[in-house]
Amino acid sequence: MTTVKLNGYIALLLMVLLGSCIKANYDDDFTPGDPLPPTGGYSSSDEVFKKFLVAYWNFDDNNNETISNTAPTQAANATTVDGGIKGKALSLSGGYVYFAKQFDAFKTSVFKSWSISVWVKVKNNGSKRTMILQLARKDVSVTGCINFLLNTNGYPATNDSVLRINPTFTTVTAGTQDNLNNVLDKTNLNNWNHIVLTYDGNTGVFDNWLNGVKVGNFPNRGTGNNLFNAFEPNEIIIGSNYNGIPGKVPGSDANVAPMTGMIDDLRVFSKPLSAANIKALYYLGKDQK
């Protein structure tokens, strides 16, 4: 009888152990029950939340948006260089990459919730803010529907340990909502840093993440008139706003200058990433996967 009970306990233990090796399902298109890959439930960054990935720039061979295979309309002081977080990266020297196109993925009717994930190498400069990406309102305003801003103006170039993330978005009434991160003294701006913005159109929660840690101080942006709106027509600018593009100045913003720094593995999703997704993208990127 003791042997039977012992065998039963062993069988139960094996079932528990095997069950713990099943990969979690974070609303992606993996089949629950697949064997657990090595990092965060995924073998590469390309697997994370992939059915909700609506725009992607890997900057390996060119500056094209890869899902639609759209080439930039205009670019300045922008080159692809070795030394990216994965393969090559976009290097800007007071430059930008501009897409004068209405992407279907960013139309008002479908782009309600979203996430933006990117790896950056950028320094403080003591004078100008840095625009990583803007969903611009075509010929309407220097302020876009999404303004992925870093407050690189707030600290001198000698400060390589503080990064202030201060993105904004435009509301349904054309107002502005933002979020500002804590001062993070342990950031090393000489290295690649992973930044994620997430916005939930159901709750109005707008979060900032840096290197797998939630850092925004003001996430609850509200609903109703405070909800995000992707006004049409809109366009994509990487590294600047309209003020930095010749012939495209529907206003002036002396606080933002075309970016100097590097960008890699820029992803836009049509839903807010979970904490597990964000951490997976961070650790997979560190592993160059």
N, C-alpha and C positions, 0 to 999 in steps of 0.2 A: 504494500500500500504506500509506503514511504517513497519507493522508487517511482511509482506512478505520479504521486504528487510532485516529486522533484522534476520529473520530465515535463510535467505540466507547467511548472514555474519557468523552466528553461525555455519552453516554447513561447510562453507569454513574454518573457524578456526579449527573445529574438524578434517578436512582432513589434515591440516598442522601439527597439533599436533600429529596425528596418524602417519603421514609420518616421523616425526622426531624420532619416536620410532622404526624405521626399522633398522636392523643391517647392517652396511657397508659390502661390499663385497671386500676383499683384495686378490682376486685371490685364495681363498681357496675353499673348496668344501662344504660350506654352501649354502643354497638356499637363494638368496636375498629376503627379505620380512619376514624372520623368526623374532620372537620377540627378542628384544635386551636383551642378558644376562647381568649379573651385571658388569663385568669388561672388558673394551675395546672391547666389542662385543663378548666376549667368556666366557664360564663358567669354563674352566680349560685350563692350558697350553697345554694339549694334543690336543686341538682343533685348535691351532694357526698354520696356513699354513701346515696342516697335510698331504695333498696329496704330498707335496714336501719334507717331512721328510724322509731322506734316512738312517740315523743311529741315535741310541738313547741309552744312558746309564742312567738308573735311580738309580742304585746302591742300590736298596732296599733290594734285597736278595743275590745278587752276583755281579760280575763285568762283566757279559755278555753284549754284544751288543744285544739289545732286538728284533730288527726287524728281524735280521737273526738268532737270538738265538745262537750267536757264543761266545764260552767261550775263555778266554785269553789263549794264548800259554804259557805264562810265566808271573809271577808277583813277586814282592819283596816288603816287608814292606808295604803291601796294605791290608787294612781291611775295611769292611763296619761297620759303627757306627751310633748310634742314633744322632739326632740333625741336620739332613740335612735341606735344605730349604723346601723340601717335603719328609717326611719319613726319610730314612737313607741316608748316604752320603759315598763317598769314602774318607778314611783317609790315607794319605801317610806320611811316616816318612823316608825321604830319599829313596823313593820308586817309583815304576812305574807299569803299566799294559801294556802288549805287545801282540799284535795280529799279528802273522806271517801268514797273509792271505791276498790275493788280494780280497778285497770286490768288488763285481760287481758295486756297486754304485760309486766307486772311479776310474773307468776305464777312460782312456784318452778320449774316444769317447763320454762319457755322462757327465763327471764332468767338466763343463766349467765355470759355475757361482755357487756360494755357499754362505752359511752363517753358522756360528758356534755360538751357544748360550750356555752359561755355567754360573753356580754360583760357586764362589770360596771364600775360606777363606785362605789367604796366607799373610805372613809377609815379609817385607824387611829383608835382611840378611847381606848386606854390602859387599858381596863377589861373589855370584853366581846368574846367571839369572835362571828363572823358566820357564820350558816348560810345558804349560797346555796340549797341544795336538800337535802331529806331524804326518803328512802324510809323512812317511819316504820313501825314495828311496831305495828299497831293496838292501843291500850290495853294494851300489854305493857311498854314501856320508853321512856324519854326518849331513848335511843340507838337510832338507826334502822339498817336494813339498809345504807343508804348515808348518810353524813353529809358533805356537801360543805362543809367548814369552812375559814374563813380566820381566822388568828390576829391579828385586828385589836386584840386586847387587849395585844399585846406591845410596842407602840410608841405614843407619844402622838399626839394629833391633829395636832400640828405637823409630824410626820414624814410627808411625802407622797411618799417615794421608795422605801419598803420594803413589799413585800407578801409575807406568809408564807402559803403554801397548805398545809393540814394535814388532808386528808380521811381518813376511816376507813370501813371496812366490817365487817359482821358475818359471822363464819365459820359453817360448818356445825355447829360445836359451840357456837355462841353466843359465841365469843370475839371479839376485835377485832384488826384489822390496820390499819396506817396508812402514810402516806408524807408526808414533810416536805420542802419545797423549800429550795434554797439561799437565802440572803439576797440579794435582787436590788436593788442600790442604784440601778440605772438605770431602775427603774420609775417612772412618773409617775402618781400616783393621782388627779390632776386630769383625766386623760384616760380614755377607754374602754380597758379591758384585756381580752384574750381568754384565758380559762382553759379547758383541756380536761383531763378525767380519762379514762384508758383502763384497762380491766381485761380480761385474757385468762384465761378460766376453764380453759383447757388448760394454761397454764404458770404461772399464779399471778402474773404480772407486772402491777404496778399503777403506772402512770405519771402524773405531773403535767406539764402543759405550760403555759407562759405566753408569749403573743404569738409563737407558732410555735417556741418553744425548749423542749426537754425540761429540766425543772428539779428533778424529784424526786430525793432522795438515797437512798431505800430502796425500789426498785421490786420486788425479788424477795421476794414475800410467801409463796411456797411453795404446795404442793399438799396433797392429803390433807385432814386436819382444818383446814388453813388456808385452804381454798377458800371463796370468797364463797357466801352463801346468801340468797336472797330469801324470807325467812319470810312466810307468809301467815297472816291477811290483812295487807296493807300499804296505806299511803296516801301521798299526796304532800303535802309542805309546802314552799312556797317562802318563804324569808326567816326561818324560825324552826324550832324543834322544838316538841314538845308543851308544854313549859314556858311558851311564850309565848302559848298559845291558851287562853282561859277555858274551864274545865270539862274540859280534856284534860291532866291532869298525872299520868301513871303513874310519877312519879319527880320528882326536882328536879335542875336543872343551872343553878346560878347563874353559870356561866361563859359561857352563851350568852344573848343578848338578841335580840328581834325586830329585824330588819335596818333600818338607815338607809342608803340608797344607791339605786342604779339597776341594773336587770337588763334585758337585751335578748337576743333571738334565742337562746332556751334550747332546746337539742336533746338528745334522748336516743336513742342508737343501741343495737342489740342485738348489736353486735360491736365489737371494738377498732378505732378508726380508725388508719390508717397515718400515718406522718410526712407523706407527701405530701397526704393528706386534710386533716390538721390545718393545715398551712401554707396550703393552698388556702382553708380557712374563714377563716383569719386575714387573708390578703391580700384576699380577696373582701369581707370585712366592712369592712376599711379603705377599700375602694373603694365601700362602700355598695351592694354587689350581693347 
